[in-house]
Amino acid sequence: MTTTEAHKLLEQFRAGGVSREKVLQAFQAAPVADLGFAQVDTHRALRKGFPEVIFGAGKTPGQVMEIAAKLLEGEQRILITRINGGHARALRKKFKQAVHHAEARCVTIQKQAQKPRPGVIAVVCAGTSDLPVAEEAAVTAEIMGNRVERIRDVGVSGLHRLFGELEVIQTANVIIVVAGMEGALPSVVAGLVSRPVIAVPTSVGYGASFGGLAALLGMLNSCGSGVTVVNIDNGFGAGYAASQMNALAEQGSKSGV
């Protein structure tokens, strides 16, 4: 169900044209578009506030384009993650609004510009090698309607670099901290702010980092309060969660909480 269809149904209910039971049934159902190779969730924006996100890895360019086209029939903006060059070329050829974020390995498609919600999400990146994951988080948060401040290369091996960015970090509603190696940066940041910190371990590191497992375990055992941890290299998950947190902050400000 598209937003337009939902509005129409609610107007019919308000006018007495349909029953409460029919409205409840319509919204409880989960409309699906069957493409044969994929069951596209066309109701997700109504439930989650953002359309189904397309995970590009393992899908052909044709499959990604077909899913994107179906979503765009009723949505104003979509996100495709973990794409390769073939995906990007096909999407940009088919959709004139497609933007390829090469470093983030994402494509965003937005029919018209949107005004970002109040509040800032800070994406703090420990090292340059962690940037692909950090950019995935930033692009995700931006396409979901948030203003993002990027802070790069402030890892613990040169901690003085972080202090010059504290004003921006401390005023953000949510802070995403991306780090590989031993994964210490989120604990440091959490000790300096009163905001929620989402820690993202990356697979960057030498042998005993075990592909990001060392950073993941370090972050899970953080002594910093208010640290939540997502999976290894999951910039998307961090950006999505941060957007939901920032949306709650906006609702709270509107209600006077």
N, C-alpha and C positions, 0 to 999 in steps of 0.2 A: 504494500500500500504506500502510495506517495503521500507527501505532506498535503498536496492539493486535495487528494481523495479523502484524506482524514478530515481536513477542514470541511469539506462538503458533507460528509457523514455527520459531523458534529452539528453543522447548521441544520440539517434535516431533523436531527434529534431535538434541537432547541425549538424547532417549529412544530414538533409533534408528529413529524412524518415517519419516524422509525421508533421502535421500542428501545428501552434501555438494554434489554437482553441482546438485541441485535448489535448494538454498539459494542457491548462488552465482548460478544463473540468475535466481532471483526478485529478488535484490538488484541484479543488473546491469541488469535490465530497467527501463524508465522508464515506469511506469503513467501513462496519460493518460485523462482523462475528456473525451470528445468532446461538446461542446455545440452543434456545428454552426458557430457563429460563433467558437468558441474551443476550443483544446486545452489543458485545465487539467492542469498538472503536479501530480499528487497524491503524487508521490514526493519532492518537493523538500525537505521537512522532514527526511527521513531522510538526504539527501545534504548539505544545507547547514545544518541546525539550525534552520531557520525556513521556514514555508510560502511558496509563491509569493506575491509581492506584486502586488496589482492596481494597474495604472497607469490611473487614471480618465479622463484626458484623451483625448478622441476616442471614448469609449465612451458608450452611452446608459445612463441609470439602470437600465433593465431588464437590460442586459447585465452591468453591475457587480453587481447583486443576484444574478443567476443564478450568476455565477462565485463570489461570496462564499458563497452557499448550498452549492455543491458542495464548496468547501474546508472549510467548517465541519462537513461530515459526518464528517470525520476529524481535524480540527485544533481546538486549544483557543484559538488566537488568530490573527488575521489583520490585515493592514494594507492600506489602500487609499489611494494617494497621488494628488495633483493632481486633486482632486474639485471640483465646483462645488456651488452651493446645491441644485440638483435631485438630484444624487447623494446629498448629505447627508440631505435630507428623506426620500428613498425608503429609504435604509439604516436611518435611525432608526425609520422606521415599521415596517419588516419585522423588524429585529433589536433586541430590547430592550436588549442589552448594547452597542450601537453608541455610540461617543463621537465627536462631531464636534470636531476641533481646527481651528477656523476659521482662525486665523492661519497654521497650518502647511499648510492646504488638504488635510488628511488625515482619515480616519476609522479608528479602531481598534475591533476587536471582540474581546473577551476573555471567555471563559466563566467563568473564576474568576481571582482575583488570584494573582499569582505572586511568590515571593520573589526579589528581584533578586540577581544574582551579586555576589560581592565586587568591590571596586574601583569607581572613579568615572570617568565620561567627562565632561570639561568641554567645554561648547559656548560659545565666546567669540565675541561678536558685535561688530563694529566700530561700526555705527551702527543707529539705530532702523529705518531704511529696509531694512536687511538682515535684519530679524527673521523675515519669512516663510520664508526659506531656512534660517536658524538653527533655527527651530522645527521645520521638516521634519526636520532632522538630529536634534534632541532627541527628538521623538516617535518617530522610527524606532528610535533607540537604546533608548528606554524600553520600547517594546512588544517588543523583542527580549530583554528581561530585564536591563537595566542601570540603574544609578543615575546620574542626570544632574545636573550642576550647571550652571546657566545664568548666564552673565556677560555683561551687556549694555552697549552704548554705551561701549566703552573703546577707540575708534579712535585712530590716531596723531595726530590733530589736537589731542588733549588727553591725551598719553601718561601723565600723572600719575595718571589714572583707573585705568590698568592695574595700577599698582604696588600699589594697595590690595587687589587680588584675587590677588596672586601666590601666597599661601599655598595657596589652593584650587587654583589652576592647577598648581602644582608637585607637588601630591600626587595628581593625577589619573593614571590609567594611560595614557590617550589624550586628546589635546586636539584638538578641531575648532575651527578659526578661520575665521570667515566675514567677508568684507570685499568691498566694491565699490571704486569710485573707482580709485585707483592700486594697491590690493591690497597695501599694505605691512605690515599687521599680522601676518600669519603669520611673516614674517622676524624681526620684533621678538620675538614669543613664542618662536620656536625658539631664539633666543639666550639665553633665560632658563630653559629647562627641559631635563631629560634624558629626556623622554618623546617618543614619536612625535607629530608634528603633521600633521593632515590639513587642508590649505588648501582653502577653498571660495570661488572668485570669484563675485561676484554681478553682475547686469546693471545695478546701481545706478550712476549717474554721468551726467555731461554728455556732450556730443557726441563728443569724442575718446576717450571710454571705449569706444566701439564696442560697446555692449551687453554689456560685461563682458570683452571681448577684452583690453583694457589690463590689467585685474586678473589675468586668466588668465596672460598673458605675464609679468607681474611676478612672480607666484607661481612659475611654472616656472623663472624665472631667479633664484630666491631664493638669497641668500648664506648663509642659515641652514641648518645641517645637520639632517637628519632630517625634512625637509618633503616630504610627498606631496601631489599636487594632483589634485582631481577636476574634473569639467566645470563649466561656468558654471551657477549656480543649482541644482546637484545636491546639495542637502542630504541627500536620501535616500541617495545613494551614500556620502556621508561617514559618516552614521550607521550604515549597514550595515557598512562596513569597520571603523569604530571598535568596533562590537560584536564582530566577529570577533577583533580584537586583544585586547580585554578578556577574551574567552573563553579565548584562549591564555594570558594572564597567570594566569587562574584555574587552568588545567590545570597550569601550571608550579609554582604554589604548592602544589597538591595532591601533586605528584610530588617536591616538595622541591628543585626546580631554582632 
